[in-house]
Every structure is written in structure tokens, then in C-alpha cells.
Amino acid sequence: MRLATFTDYGLRVLMRLAGTPEKAVSTGQIATEFAISQHHLAKVVSDLGLGGFVRSVRGRTGGLRLMRPAQEITVGQVVRHLERRFSLVECFRADGGECVLGPGCRLKPQLAAAREAFMAELDRTTIADCAWPGRNPDGRVATAG
């Protein structure tokens, strides 16, 4: 299974914020650290905010913060939220797509079962389990604490 780039970026944002929960991090800083377009990342962050995962704090000490503790956010919750517009295959779309196999398809139930197993595994992992503390000014990965 392949996640959309949008979801990949969303997970990176949450992992980064979980790595330094005591500190707000700017969208620009995350974009630089992960070599992602700040414009594209802003859209991802906006969607994460709508999903109740992040909040933006204004001001000199502002930036992004998690809305709840990282150990309370599962990767599965995030993927379900960010992947809601994407379908594993065409027939999984809300409108059913244009697949001519229709109700006689024997593959769709197998793919649905595989998707559920995939999501069940992601539900066992929290954002805290994947926390990433960022980089030091010298470019090395920072250590927690």
C-alpha cells in the first residue's frame, strides 16, 4: 500500500512536533528540515489542524504544537484523516469509480481486508513511538532530553 505524499508530510510534521513537545516549531523550520515546499506544507498543516492534531500559536514564541499528547494520537487516526480523499483502487471511491467488474468482483473484498489489516497495524503505533527531535545547528539529529 502506498500513502499519498500529503499523508507522508502530515506524519512527518506530527513526528517532528512529538520530538520536542515543550517547544513550538514553525512551518518554515519543518519545511527546511525535511526539504519540503513551505507552501505545500502549509496546506498539510491546515488539514492537520482541521483534524484536531495540531494548533498554531501566534507571536514571537509561536509555531505549531500538538493539540493533545503524542501518545494519544495513533498513526492510524492520522492516516484515516489525511487519506480520506484517496482510494486504494478506483472502486473504493465514494462514487464507485468506473470499474466494469461491479458487484461480481472477487478482488475488492480481499483488498478491503488487506486495507483493514494495514490500518489495524497503524492503530497500534502512536506518534510518540515515532517522535523525531529535529536537527542540531550542525546538522546532526538531535537527541531527546
NUDO-368755 format. One line per field, with one value per atom (N, C-alpha, C): z, y, x; atom name; residue number from 1; residue in three letters. Coordinates in steps of 0.02 Angstrom, whole numbers, plus 50000, padded with zeros to 5 digits. Layout:
<sites>
c3	Z	... $
c2	Y	... $
c1	X	... $
name	CA	... $
resi	NUM	... $
resn	ALA	... $
</sites>
This chain:
<sites>
c3	50000	50000	50000	49967	49962	49988	50035	50060	50015	50011	49973	50004	49964	49988	50042	50032	50080	50149	50152	50216	50244	50200	50222	50256	50225	50254	50320	50324	50386	50443	50428	50479	50501	50454	50471	50518	50503	50546	50617	50624	50690	50726	50690	50720	50745	50706	50725	50787	50789	50847	50909	50900	50957	50984	50941	50962	51009	51007	51052	51077	51116	51136	51177	51209	51251	51209	51145	51103	51041	51025	50963	50905	50849	50791	50732	50694	50638	50578	50537	50474	50431	50431	50392	50415	50480	50506	50486	50491	50471	50396	50357	50284	50267	50302	50290	50311	50371	50397	50352	50323	50282	50207	50188	50117	50080	50109	50082	50066	50014	49997	50056	50079	50135	50116	50053	50030	50035	50012	50015	50087	50128	50198	50235	50216	50248	50237	50179	50165	50209	50217	50258	50331	50355	50424	50435	50387	50391	50400	50360	50365	50432	50457	50523	50577	50569	50616	50615	50555	50547	50579	50578	50607	50682	50712	50784	50807	50762	50780	50800	50768	50783	50792	50826	50832	50818	50794	50779	50832	50860	50911	50879	50885	50855	50903	50875	50917	50913	50950	50949	50967	51014	51034	51003	50950	50919	50874	50844	50799	50806	50785	50788	50851	50877	50935	50924	50955	50954	50996	50975	51014	51073	51070	51126	51129	51184	51191	51134	51112	51056	51069	51132	51147	51141	51131	51121	51048	51003	50931	50898	50866	50831	50758	50729	50659	50617	50638	50603	50600	50656	50657	50606	50604	50558	50486	50472	50403	50381	50423	50405	50389	50429	50418	50353	50342	50284	50219	50223	50163	50144	50175	50161	50089	50054	49985	49935	49960	49916	49923	49869	49868	49850	49881	49867	49793	49768	49697	49677	49614	49588	49619	49627	49651	49725	49761	49830	49835	49779	49781	49803	49830	49854	49799	49737	49681	49647	49673	49644	49584	49560	49502	49440	49392	49329	49315	49367	49359	49330	49278	49246	49280	49327	49360	49408	49437	49480	49537	49552	49611	49605	49546	49537	49550	49569	49579	49640	49631	49686	49720	49691	49719	49772	49764	49810	49883	49900	49971	49998	49956	49977	49990	49946	49955	50017	50029	50088	50152	50152	50210	50221	50166	50172	50199	50175	50199	50274	50297	50368	50410	50385	50422	50426	50371	50369	50421	50422	50468	50541	50552	50620	50646	50603	50623	50639	50599	50611	50675	50693	50755	50817	50809	50866	50878	50833	50839	50852	50902	50916	50885	50880	50856	50905	50969	51018	51002	50978	50959	50902	50863	50803	50809	50869	50880	50850	50819	50789	50815	50849	50884	50840	50777	50734	50729	50704	50694	50735	50757	50790	50737	50757	50708	50663	50689	50649	50600	50598	50550	50576	50635	50663	50694	50695	50727	50801	50828	50899	50940	51002	51048	51094	51113	51158	51227	51259	51327	51329 $
c2	49941	50000	50061	50112	50173	50231	50268	50327	50387	50433	50494	50535	50573	50618	50665	50688	50732	50700	50636	50599	50590	50574	50568	50632	50689	50752	50765	50748	50757	50716	50654	50613	50642	50667	50698	50757	50799	50857	50834	50785	50761	50729	50690	50659	50713	50765	50820	50856	50871	50905	50861	50796	50749	50745	50759	50755	50811	50867	50923	50952	50914	50936	51000	51016	51077	51140	51132	51188	51192	51252	51263	51265	51237	51234	51266	51308	51342	51297	51312	51275	51284	51343	51356	51313	51305	51264	51191	51166	51097	51088	51137	51133	51130	51169	51169	51103	51079	51016	50957	50956	50898	50912	50970	50988	50982	51014	51013	51085	51095	51162	51188	51248	51277	51289	51307	51318	51253	51198	51133	51111	51121	51102	51141	51204	51244	51213	51184	51151	51089	51052	50992	51012	51063	51086	51109	51144	51166	51107	51055	50995	50960	50958	50929	50968	51033	51075	51058	51051	51034	50965	50921	50855	50853	50909	50912	50884	50884	50857	50912	50970	51024	51090	51135	51204	51250	51308	51358	51413	51430	51482	51542	51599	51660	51694	51737	51777	51756	51792	51783	51712	51682	51613	51563	51584	51543	51489	51454	51399	51346	51286	51231	51189	51164	51119	51065	51008	50955	50978	50960	50979	50932	50873	50826	50786	50752	50716	50666	50660	50616	50544	50522	50453	50440	50493	50486	50488	50500	50504	50443	50402	50344	50362	50327	50337	50321	50271	50253	50310	50346	50403	50456	50469	50520	50498	50436	50411	50412	50390	50392	50463	50511	50580	50607	50598	50628	50590	50526	50486	50483	50522	50517	50533	50570	50588	50538	50491	50445	50375	50337	50269	50220	50162	50110	50090	50079	50066	50104	50110	50151	50134	50070	50050	50068	50089	50110	50183	50219	50289	50294	50351	50361	50351	50369	50362	50294	50250	50184	50179	50236	50237	50211	50190	50166	50094	50056	49987	49947	49909	49871	49803	49785	49721	49723	49781	49792	49743	49724	49682	49611	49589	49522	49517	49571	49572	49531	49487	49445	49473	49526	49556	49608	49646	49701	49678	49622	49602	49586	49560	49544	49607	49656	49720	49756	49752	49784	49752	49686	49652	49672	49677	49698	49769	49813	49882	49884	49844	49844	49816	49766	49739	49792	49828	49882	49936	49957	50009	49984	49921	49894	49897	49883	49888	49961	50007	50078	50103	50072	50092	50070	50025	50002	50047	50095	50138	50210	50241	50311	50357	50419	50470	50475	50463	50463	50409	50352	50297	50317	50366	50387	50456	50484	50553	50564	50622	50640	50709	50715	50777	50834	50823	50876	50871	50925	50927	50983	50971	51023	51072	51130	51178	51149	51098	51068	51016	51005	50960	50890	50874	50807	50801	50740	50729	50743	50783	50800	50739	50740	50686	50713	50670	50690	50707	50756	50772	50821 $
c1	50043	50000	50045	50022	50061	50019	50048	50015	50030	49985	49995	50051	50085	50138	50110	50048	50015	50014	49998	49996	50066	50113	50183	50205	50192	50212	50176	50112	50075	50104	50122	50154	50221	50259	50324	50315	50265	50251	50236	50192	50174	50233	50272	50332	50380	50388	50433	50408	50343	50315	50318	50310	50314	50386	50434	50504	50525	50490	50504	50437	50400	50333	50331	50387	50390	50403	50415	50435	50392	50367	50330	50381	50362	50406	50369	50403	50370	50364	50314	50306	50368	50397	50457	50516	50523	50578	50568	50507	50493	50505	50483	50493	50567	50607	50679	50710	50692	50721	50706	50646	50625	50629	50655	50662	50594	50544	50476	50456	50418	50393	50351	50367	50330	50257	50245	50176	50136	50165	50130	50122	50173	50170	50116	50106	50054	49985	49973	49909	49902	49956	49956	49941	49975	49966	49894	49866	49797	49750	49761	49719	49729	49791	49804	49767	49763	49726	49652	49624	49554	49539	49588	49580	49590	49609	49619	49686	49735	49801	49851	49848	49895	49857	49891	49866	49924	49907	49957	49954	50012	50017	50051	50020	50048	50097	50137	50181	50254	50294	50367	50387	50353	50369	50320	50287	50235	50263	50217	50233	50180	50196	50150	50161	50106	50109	50056	50067	50016	49957	49897	49837	49826	49853	49848	49913	49926	49989	50000	50062	50080	50062	50063	50046	49970	49931	49858	49838	49887	49873	49903	49860	49887	49901	49948	49964	49902	49864	49802	49752	49744	49698	49719	49783	49809	49800	49817	49811	49738	49693	49622	49599	49622	49602	49632	49696	49728	49715	49700	49688	49614	49572	49500	49482	49523	49509	49538	49577	49612	49583	49586	49559	49614	49612	49660	49657	49597	49585	49522	49509	49455	49387	49373	49306	49296	49348	49341	49321	49320	49299	49226	49208	49139	49088	49106	49059	49065	49108	49116	49161	49183	49227	49193	49233	49205	49226	49238	49257	49199	49211	49157	49145	49188	49178	49119	49107	49049	49042	48980	48968	48996	49014	49041	49115	49147	49220	49238	49286	49309	49372	49399	49460	49445	49391	49376	49373	49339	49339	49409	49451	49520	49559	49551	49585	49559	49494	49465	49493	49500	49528	49601	49638	49709	49714	49670	49669	49655	49607	49590	49647	49683	49741	49796	49807	49856	49839	49775	49754	49757	49741	49744	49816	49863	49934	49952	49930	49944	49911	49855	49821	49860	49907	49948	50009	50020	50078	50056	50086	50069	50122	50104	50151	50210	50198	50253	50304	50281	50326	50372	50352	50389	50420	50420	50444	50514	50522	50587	50606	50663	50680	50708	50717	50744	50820	50849	50922	50953	51014	51052	51077	51101	51127	51184	51219	51272	51247	51180	51150	51140	51167	51158	51088	51061	50997	51004	50958	50959	50941	50959	50940	50886	50841	50787	50815	50783	50802	50853 $
name	N	CA	C	N	CA	C	N	CA	C	N	CA	C	N	CA	C	N	CA	C	N	CA	C	N	CA	C	N	CA	C	N	CA	C	N	CA	C	N	CA	C	N	CA	C	N	CA	C	N	CA	C	N	CA	C	N	CA	C	N	CA	C	N	CA	C	N	CA	C	N	CA	C	N	CA	C	N	CA	C	N	CA	C	N	CA	C	N	CA	C	N	CA	C	N	CA	C	N	CA	C	N	CA	C	N	CA	C	N	CA	C	N	CA	C	N	CA	C	N	CA	C	N	CA	C	N	CA	C	N	CA	C	N	CA	C	N	CA	C	N	CA	C	N	CA	C	N	CA	C	N	CA	C	N	CA	C	N	CA	C	N	CA	C	N	CA	C	N	CA	C	N	CA	C	N	CA	C	N	CA	C	N	CA	C	N	CA	C	N	CA	C	N	CA	C	N	CA	C	N	CA	C	N	CA	C	N	CA	C	N	CA	C	N	CA	C	N	CA	C	N	CA	C	N	CA	C	N	CA	C	N	CA	C	N	CA	C	N	CA	C	N	CA	C	N	CA	C	N	CA	C	N	CA	C	N	CA	C	N	CA	C	N	CA	C	N	CA	C	N	CA	C	N	CA	C	N	CA	C	N	CA	C	N	CA	C	N	CA	C	N	CA	C	N	CA	C	N	CA	C	N	CA	C	N	CA	C	N	CA	C	N	CA	C	N	CA	C	N	CA	C	N	CA	C	N	CA	C	N	CA	C	N	CA	C	N	CA	C	N	CA	C	N	CA	C	N	CA	C	N	CA	C	N	CA	C	N	CA	C	N	CA	C	N	CA	C	N	CA	C	N	CA	C	N	CA	C	N	CA	C	N	CA	C	N	CA	C	N	CA	C	N	CA	C	N	CA	C	N	CA	C	N	CA	C	N	CA	C	N	CA	C	N	CA	C	N	CA	C	N	CA	C	N	CA	C	N	CA	C	N	CA	C	N	CA	C	N	CA	C	N	CA	C	N	CA	C	N	CA	C	N	CA	C	N	CA	C	N	CA	C	N	CA	C	N	CA	C	N	CA	C	N	CA	C	N	CA	C	N	CA	C	N	CA	C	N	CA	C	N	CA	C	N	CA	C	N	CA	C	N	CA	C	N	CA	C $
resi	1	1	1	2	2	2	3	3	3	4	4	4	5	5	5	6	6	6	7	7	7	8	8	8	9	9	9	10	10	10	11	11	11	12	12	12	13	13	13	14	14	14	15	15	15	16	16	16	17	17	17	18	18	18	19	19	19	20	20	20	21	21	21	22	22	22	23	23	23	24	24	24	25	25	25	26	26	26	27	27	27	28	28	28	29	29	29	30	30	30	31	31	31	32	32	32	33	33	33	34	34	34	35	35	35	36	36	36	37	37	37	38	38	38	39	39	39	40	40	40	41	41	41	42	42	42	43	43	43	44	44	44	45	45	45	46	46	46	47	47	47	48	48	48	49	49	49	50	50	50	51	51	51	52	52	52	53	53	53	54	54	54	55	55	55	56	56	56	57	57	57	58	58	58	59	59	59	60	60	60	61	61	61	62	62	62	63	63	63	64	64	64	65	65	65	66	66	66	67	67	67	68	68	68	69	69	69	70	70	70	71	71	71	72	72	72	73	73	73	74	74	74	75	75	75	76	76	76	77	77	77	78	78	78	79	79	79	80	80	80	81	81	81	82	82	82	83	83	83	84	84	84	85	85	85	86	86	86	87	87	87	88	88	88	89	89	89	90	90	90	91	91	91	92	92	92	93	93	93	94	94	94	95	95	95	96	96	96	97	97	97	98	98	98	99	99	99	100	100	100	101	101	101	102	102	102	103	103	103	104	104	104	105	105	105	106	106	106	107	107	107	108	108	108	109	109	109	110	110	110	111	111	111	112	112	112	113	113	113	114	114	114	115	115	115	116	116	116	117	117	117	118	118	118	119	119	119	120	120	120	121	121	121	122	122	122	123	123	123	124	124	124	125	125	125	126	126	126	127	127	127	128	128	128	129	129	129	130	130	130	131	131	131	132	132	132	133	133	133	134	134	134	135	135	135	136	136	136	137	137	137	138	138	138	139	139	139	140	140	140	141	141	141	142	142	142	143	143	143	144	144	144	145	145	145 $
resn	MET	MET	MET	ARG	ARG	ARG	LEU	LEU	LEU	ALA	ALA	ALA	THR	THR	THR	PHE	PHE	PHE	THR	THR	THR	ASP	ASP	ASP	TYR	TYR	TYR	GLY	GLY	GLY	LEU	LEU	LEU	ARG	ARG	ARG	VAL	VAL	VAL	LEU	LEU	LEU	MET	MET	MET	ARG	ARG	ARG	LEU	LEU	LEU	ALA	ALA	ALA	GLY	GLY	GLY	THR	THR	THR	PRO	PRO	PRO	GLU	GLU	GLU	LYS	LYS	LYS	ALA	ALA	ALA	VAL	VAL	VAL	SER	SER	SER	THR	THR	THR	GLY	GLY	GLY	GLN	GLN	GLN	ILE	ILE	ILE	ALA	ALA	ALA	THR	THR	THR	GLU	GLU	GLU	PHE	PHE	PHE	ALA	ALA	ALA	ILE	ILE	ILE	SER	SER	SER	GLN	GLN	GLN	HIS	HIS	HIS	HIS	HIS	HIS	LEU	LEU	LEU	ALA	ALA	ALA	LYS	LYS	LYS	VAL	VAL	VAL	VAL	VAL	VAL	SER	SER	SER	ASP	ASP	ASP	LEU	LEU	LEU	GLY	GLY	GLY	LEU	LEU	LEU	GLY	GLY	GLY	GLY	GLY	GLY	PHE	PHE	PHE	VAL	VAL	VAL	ARG	ARG	ARG	SER	SER	SER	VAL	VAL	VAL	ARG	ARG	ARG	GLY	GLY	GLY	ARG	ARG	ARG	THR	THR	THR	GLY	GLY	GLY	GLY	GLY	GLY	LEU	LEU	LEU	ARG	ARG	ARG	LEU	LEU	LEU	MET	MET	MET	ARG	ARG	ARG	PRO	PRO	PRO	ALA	ALA	ALA	GLN	GLN	GLN	GLU	GLU	GLU	ILE	ILE	ILE	THR	THR	THR	VAL	VAL	VAL	GLY	GLY	GLY	GLN	GLN	GLN	VAL	VAL	VAL	VAL	VAL	VAL	ARG	ARG	ARG	HIS	HIS	HIS	LEU	LEU	LEU	GLU	GLU	GLU	ARG	ARG	ARG	ARG	ARG	ARG	PHE	PHE	PHE	SER	SER	SER	LEU	LEU	LEU	VAL	VAL	VAL	GLU	GLU	GLU	CYS	CYS	CYS	PHE	PHE	PHE	ARG	ARG	ARG	ALA	ALA	ALA	ASP	ASP	ASP	GLY	GLY	GLY	GLY	GLY	GLY	GLU	GLU	GLU	CYS	CYS	CYS	VAL	VAL	VAL	LEU	LEU	LEU	GLY	GLY	GLY	PRO	PRO	PRO	GLY	GLY	GLY	CYS	CYS	CYS	ARG	ARG	ARG	LEU	LEU	LEU	LYS	LYS	LYS	PRO	PRO	PRO	GLN	GLN	GLN	LEU	LEU	LEU	ALA	ALA	ALA	ALA	ALA	ALA	ALA	ALA	ALA	ARG	ARG	ARG	GLU	GLU	GLU	ALA	ALA	ALA	PHE	PHE	PHE	MET	MET	MET	ALA	ALA	ALA	GLU	GLU	GLU	LEU	LEU	LEU	ASP	ASP	ASP	ARG	ARG	ARG	THR	THR	THR	THR	THR	THR	ILE	ILE	ILE	ALA	ALA	ALA	ASP	ASP	ASP	CYS	CYS	CYS	ALA	ALA	ALA	TRP	TRP	TRP	PRO	PRO	PRO	GLY	GLY	GLY	ARG	ARG	ARG	ASN	ASN	ASN	PRO	PRO	PRO	ASP	ASP	ASP	GLY	GLY	GLY	ARG	ARG	ARG	VAL	VAL	VAL	ALA	ALA	ALA	THR	THR	THR	ALA	ALA	ALA	GLY	GLY	GLY $
</sites>
